[in-house]
Amino acid sequence: ITIGSATLARFEELNNELADGLRQIFALGIGDGSLRPELEADLCISQFLYTLRIVIHRALSPGYSFVSHDPDVYVDHFIDLLTRGLTPERTPHGT
């Protein structure tokens, strides 16, 4: 199966828009301390976008899985799991 050049170009455009938006979010989060300061934003963004694609594919694909799942819950769980890993640990007093 081959994807046409127009479809591929549109996908690349959307992917780049999403990456640009995520770069802004990472810059703001690292700047205000809500994201871990040592994060390499472009590396995180690349891994997030590639992983998100496969998670969405798995959520929408019928067939074998370790668990039966609601597609929305499956994707939401992934995003929650990932974003908690990006945030710094807080002490019980919120610092």
Residue pairs with C-beta under 8 A, 6 or more apart in sequence:
3 11
15 49
18 49
19 45
19 46
19 49
22 41
22 45
22 48
22 49
23 41
23 42
23 45
26 35
26 39
26 41
26 44
26 45
27 41
28 34
29 35
29 86
30 36
30 37
30 39
30 41
33 88
34 87
34 88
35 86
35 87
35 88
36 86
36 87
36 88
37 88
39 86
44 86
48 82
51 78
51 82
52 78
52 79
55 74
55 75
55 78
56 75
58 65
58 74
59 69
59 71
59 72
59 74
59 75
60 71
